[in-house]
């Protein structure tokens, strides 16, 4: 029974002996060079490193094709529809569960917005929207923008504008 207090006191003594004020320990400040070292400024990245951002601006938008629209719909459904909904009204499943509602693509501001605005928002995020630069490749960003523009154009479309042969495909 006498061993337990002795072990506790010995452990406490070891812990106290190991404590030292870390401010008194020798260290180098973050931007302090070791003695004799030269600063190589500006610092260049190591060989083989590829920048994540686009130094020369975004790639130009591709021509609009059926394949581009199909790719845009696929990418939109994966990345955008959880918040923006599949029809673009901003009432996606995540919003229905309490996440802040994004603006509708059919608002006057977003209809007038440039394609570059959409590209920048997808790349860098906006408000509570996470940046998708790492997740969505630049060609897919343009495909998504093309699909969003198609959604906007279809909002006020009339049945009379649809060719008669295509009307049977509508539900």
N, C-alpha and C positions, 0 to 999 in steps of 0.2 A: 503494500500500500504506500510505502514511502517513496517508491520509485516514480510514481506519477508526478508529484510536485517537482521532483528533481529534474525530470525530463522536460516538464513544461518550462521551468526556469531556465534550463540550458537552451532550449529552443528559442525562448524569448531573448536571451542574451546573444545568441547567434544572429537573430534577425536584427537586433539593435546594432550589432557590430557591422552588419552588412549595409546598413543605411548610411548614406553619405549625401551631403548636399550636392546635387548634380551640377549646380552652378560652379562649384569649385573644381570640377574635373576638367582636364585639358581637352579642348575641342577646337574645331575650326568653324568659323562663321560660314553661313551658306555661300556667300560670294567672295570669300577670302581665299586667295591662292596660296598654295604651299610656298615656302621660301625657295626662291630661284626659278619658279615656274613662270612662263610667259603666257599672257592672255592672247588667245587666237580669236580676234574679233573682226568681223562677225562670225559666229559659230556656224559652220556648215554641217548639214546632215551627213551621216555616214553613207558610204556608197551603197546603192541598192535600195534606198529608202524612197518610197513613192508618197507624195503629198496626198492627203485625203480631200482637201478642198480643190476647187477648180480655179487655178491662177489666171487663166485667160478667159474667164466667164463661162457661162453655160454653153453647151453645144447648141447649134441652131435647131429649131423644131423641124422634125421630119415632115414630108408631105403626108396629107391625110389619106389613108387607105382603109379598106374594110379590115385588113389584118391589124392595123394600128388601133382601130376602134375596138376590135375584139380583145387585143392585148390590154388596152386601157380598161375595158370593162372587167377583165379578169383581175388586174392589179388593183383596181378601185374596190372591187368586192372583197379583196383580201385585206387591204390596208386602210381604206377610207370608210367603208360602209359600217363598221362597228359604231362609229360616232355619227357620221353624216347620213346614214341610212342608204339603202340601195337606190332610192329615188332622189337623194340629194336634199331632202327637206330638213336635215339636221336632227332627226328624231331616231337615231340608231339605238340598238339594243343597250349599249353602254349608257347612253343618255337616259333611257327608260329605267335604269337602275341607279340613277342619282348623279352621274357625271355631268358637268356643265354642258349645256347645249351649244353646239357650234352654230354659226349662222347658216341659213338656208342658201343654197347656190342660186336660188331664184330671187334673192333680194336685189334691189336696184344697184347697190354698191358692187356686188359680186358679178352681176351681169356686165357692168361697165368695166370691171377690173381687167387689167391686161393679162396676157398669158404669162408674162414675166412675173407678175405678182403671184400667180398660182405657183409658178416654179420656185420662187423664193420662199413661199410659205411651206411647200413640201420639203424643201431643202433645209431651212433654218427653223421651222416651226413658227407658231404665232399664238399668243395668249397661253392657254393651257395645252395647246397642241405640241406634241413632242416632235423634234426635228427628225425627218425620215431620210436624211442624206446617206446614212450608212445602210439603211434597209432597202431603199428604192433607188435603183440605178438611174442615171440621167435619161436614157432613152425611155425607160418606163415612166418617168415623171411626165415626159411629153405625151406619152400614151394616155396617162391618167387625165391630163389637162384636156386632151382631145375628147375623151369620153365625157368629162364634165361639161364641155361646150355642147356636146350632143345632147346631154340631159337638159341643159338650159334651152336648147332649141326645141326640144320635144315638149316642153312644158306648155306652150301655147299653140301647139300644132293642132290642126283641125283634120278630121277624118277625110274631108274632101281633098286635102293635100296629098294623101296617100294614094299611090297608083292602085287602080282596081284589082290588079293581079296580086298585090301585096296585102290587101285588106283582109283576106281570109286568114292570114297569119296573126292578126291582132286578136287579143283576147279581151 
